[in-house]
Amino acid sequence: MAFCSLLFLSLPLRAADQASLPYALIYQIQHREAGLALSHTNLQVFVRMKSSLPEVKIADLKVYIDSKGGPIPVALDTNGIFSVPMRDSLLAENPPILVNQPKGTMVFAWYVGLLVGETPTNGIRYSALMRPLKELEGIRAEMVPGVSSMTIRGLKLVWPKDQDGTIVVHAKAGDRTFKTDSAHELVIPWQPSLLEEDPPISLSSPPEKVDVANEE
């Protein structure tokens, strides 16, 4: 299932000798996730970690909560996504979550996305793809009050590495064609005028993933 994803928060993991982050931080994030899941049923939120060193793979990472009662292993999936047990006793203790990597070499990221399901190749309109981007702004503010809204460049669609993709926006002023680049990605630009016009869109084939494209 494809989904719009947004890199929401990214920070290095630091400790005296090895990468670490406080248990209370992940507890608070997961608590927010639970609340958002109730109010936004089409929302996908997750946390992940990875090394900034290209030679260090997810499978190389060993993670555990260094609690007073003994180490509690933390499992990572193949993308580095993880969660921790929600316990009041651990929150009161706030032990470090340790990673078997040197300080400053790990990156922790918090993602939020909207599930959009399978993208049809025909019969879909501009607003159906683009309106969820604005909803993400409200969700972002809800998760971390005071954070400024993101600047949206458009919607990035990604095709498998062995497949190219083409999208045609059938606007009143004429068809606008977008083709994948060398990375098999293309961006449909966010334009209020197109949102108001709401033209139909044709896709050569369904994309593998749909991402938010932010201004760099």
C-alpha positions as CSV (number, residue, x, y, z in Angstrom):
1,M,0.0,0.0,0.0
2,A,1.4,3.4,-1.0
3,F,1.4,6.3,1.4
4,C,2.4,9.9,1.6
5,S,5.3,10.1,4.0
6,L,7.0,13.1,5.7
7,L,10.3,13.2,7.5
8,F,9.0,14.9,10.7
9,L,11.9,15.0,13.1
10,S,15.5,13.9,12.8
11,L,18.3,14.2,15.3
12,P,21.5,12.4,16.1
13,L,21.7,9.9,18.9
14,R,24.4,10.8,21.5
15,A,26.0,9.3,24.6
16,A,29.3,9.3,26.4
17,D,30.7,6.3,24.4
18,Q,27.9,4.9,22.3
19,A,24.7,6.0,20.6
20,S,21.8,6.5,23.0
21,L,18.5,8.3,23.4
22,P,16.2,8.6,26.5
23,Y,13.3,6.1,26.9
24,A,11.0,9.0,27.9
25,L,11.3,10.6,24.4
26,I,10.2,7.4,22.6
27,Y,7.4,6.9,25.2
28,Q,6.1,10.4,24.6
29,I,6.2,9.9,20.8
30,Q,4.3,6.6,21.0
31,H,1.8,8.2,23.3
32,R,1.1,10.9,20.7
33,E,0.9,8.3,18.0
34,A,-1.8,6.4,19.9
35,G,-3.9,9.6,20.2
36,L,-3.4,10.5,16.6
37,A,-4.4,7.0,15.5
38,L,-7.8,7.5,17.1
39,S,-8.5,10.9,15.5
40,H,-6.9,10.1,12.1
41,T,-7.7,6.6,10.9
42,N,-5.8,7.1,7.6
43,L,-2.6,8.1,9.4
44,Q,0.6,6.1,9.5
45,V,3.2,7.2,12.1
46,F,6.4,5.5,13.0
47,V,9.9,6.0,14.4
48,R,13.1,4.5,12.9
49,M,16.8,4.6,13.3
50,K,19.7,4.1,11.0
51,S,23.4,4.7,10.9
52,S,24.8,7.7,9.0
53,L,27.7,5.4,7.9
54,P,26.8,3.7,4.6
55,E,28.7,0.5,5.5
56,V,26.6,-0.1,8.7
57,K,23.3,-1.9,7.8
58,I,20.1,-2.2,9.8
59,A,20.9,-5.8,10.5
60,D,24.2,-4.7,12.2
61,L,22.3,-2.7,14.8
62,K,21.7,-4.2,18.3
63,V,19.4,-2.1,20.4
64,Y,18.3,-2.5,24.0
65,I,16.8,-0.5,26.9
66,D,19.4,-0.3,29.6
67,S,17.0,-0.6,32.6
68,K,17.9,-1.3,36.2
69,G,16.1,-4.6,36.0
70,G,18.2,-5.8,33.1
71,P,18.5,-5.1,29.4
72,I,15.3,-5.1,27.4
73,P,15.9,-5.9,23.7
74,V,14.4,-3.6,21.1
75,A,13.6,-5.2,17.7
76,L,14.1,-3.3,14.5
77,D,12.4,-4.3,11.2
78,T,14.3,-4.2,7.9
79,N,13.8,-0.5,7.6
80,G,14.9,0.3,11.1
81,I,11.4,1.0,12.4
82,F,10.9,0.1,16.1
83,S,8.8,0.6,19.2
84,V,9.4,0.2,22.9
85,P,7.2,-1.3,25.6
86,M,5.0,1.3,27.3
87,R,5.5,1.0,31.0
88,D,5.1,3.5,33.8
89,S,7.9,2.0,35.7
90,L,10.3,2.6,32.8
91,L,9.0,6.1,32.3
92,A,9.8,6.9,35.9
93,E,13.3,5.4,35.6
94,N,13.9,6.9,32.1
95,P,16.7,4.5,31.2
96,P,18.8,5.1,28.0
97,I,18.1,3.2,24.9
98,L,21.5,2.1,23.7
99,V,22.8,1.1,20.3
100,N,26.0,-0.8,19.5
101,Q,27.3,2.1,17.5
102,P,29.6,5.1,18.3
103,K,28.0,8.4,19.4
104,G,27.2,10.8,16.6
105,T,26.9,8.0,13.9
106,M,23.2,7.2,14.4
107,V,20.2,9.1,13.2
108,F,16.7,8.9,14.7
109,A,13.7,9.9,12.6
110,W,10.0,10.4,13.2
111,Y,7.8,10.0,10.2
112,V,4.1,10.8,9.7
113,G,2.1,9.9,6.6
114,L,-1.3,9.5,5.1
115,L,-2.4,6.2,3.7
116,V,-3.7,6.7,0.2
117,G,-4.2,3.1,-0.9
118,E,-3.6,1.9,-4.4
119,T,-3.3,4.7,-6.9
120,P,-5.5,4.0,-10.0
121,T,-4.1,4.7,-13.4
122,N,-7.2,6.5,-14.6
123,G,-10.2,8.3,-13.2
124,I,-8.3,10.1,-10.4
125,R,-8.3,13.9,-10.1
126,Y,-5.7,16.3,-9.0
127,S,-7.4,17.2,-5.7
128,A,-7.6,13.5,-4.7
129,L,-3.8,13.3,-4.7
130,M,-2.9,16.7,-3.5
131,R,-5.4,17.7,-0.8
132,P,-3.9,15.2,1.8
133,L,-0.7,17.3,1.7
134,K,-2.5,20.2,3.4
135,E,-3.9,17.8,6.0
136,L,-0.4,16.8,6.9
137,E,0.3,20.5,7.9
138,G,-2.4,20.3,10.5
139,I,-1.2,16.9,11.8
140,R,2.4,18.3,12.1
141,A,1.2,21.2,14.2
142,E,-0.9,18.8,16.3
143,M,2.1,16.6,17.0
144,V,4.5,19.4,17.9
145,P,2.8,22.7,18.7
146,G,4.7,25.8,17.5
147,V,6.4,24.0,14.6
148,S,6.0,26.1,11.4
149,S,4.2,24.6,8.5
150,M,6.1,22.8,5.9
151,T,6.6,24.3,2.5
152,I,5.2,21.9,0.0
153,R,6.8,21.5,-3.5
154,G,4.4,18.8,-4.6
155,L,3.8,15.1,-4.5
156,K,6.7,12.7,-5.3
157,L,5.8,9.4,-6.9
158,V,8.3,6.6,-7.0
159,W,8.3,3.6,-9.4
160,P,10.2,0.3,-9.1
161,K,13.9,0.5,-10.2
162,D,13.0,-1.6,-13.3
163,Q,10.1,0.6,-14.4
164,D,9.6,4.1,-15.7
165,G,6.5,6.1,-15.1
166,T,4.6,9.0,-16.8
167,I,1.8,11.2,-15.4
168,V,-0.3,13.5,-17.5
169,V,-2.3,16.3,-15.9
170,H,-5.1,17.1,-18.3
171,A,-5.5,20.8,-17.5
172,K,-7.7,23.2,-19.4
173,A,-4.6,25.1,-20.7
174,G,-3.3,21.8,-22.1
175,D,-1.8,18.5,-21.0
176,R,1.2,18.7,-18.7
177,T,3.3,15.6,-18.9
178,F,5.7,14.5,-16.1
179,K,8.2,11.6,-16.6
180,T,10.4,9.8,-14.1
181,D,14.1,10.8,-13.7
182,S,17.1,8.5,-13.4
183,A,15.9,7.6,-9.9
184,H,12.5,6.5,-11.2
185,E,10.9,9.5,-9.4
186,L,8.7,12.4,-10.5
187,V,7.1,15.3,-8.7
188,I,3.6,16.6,-9.4
189,P,3.8,20.3,-8.4
190,W,1.5,21.7,-5.8
191,Q,-0.5,24.6,-7.5
192,P,-3.6,26.2,-6.0
193,S,-4.9,27.0,-9.5
194,L,-4.8,23.3,-10.4
195,L,-6.4,22.4,-7.1
196,E,-9.3,24.7,-7.9
197,E,-9.6,23.4,-11.5
198,D,-9.2,19.8,-10.4
199,P,-8.2,18.3,-13.7
200,P,-8.2,14.5,-14.3
201,I,-4.8,12.7,-14.2
202,S,-3.6,9.7,-16.1
203,L,-0.8,7.4,-14.9
204,S,1.1,5.0,-17.1
205,S,1.2,2.5,-14.2
206,P,0.6,2.6,-10.4
207,P,3.6,4.0,-8.5
208,E,5.4,1.9,-5.8
209,K,5.4,4.8,-3.3
210,V,3.9,8.3,-2.9
211,D,5.9,10.8,-0.9
212,V,5.6,14.5,0.1
213,A,8.1,16.6,-1.8
214,N,9.2,19.5,0.4
215,E,11.1,22.6,-0.6
216,E,14.9,22.0,-0.2
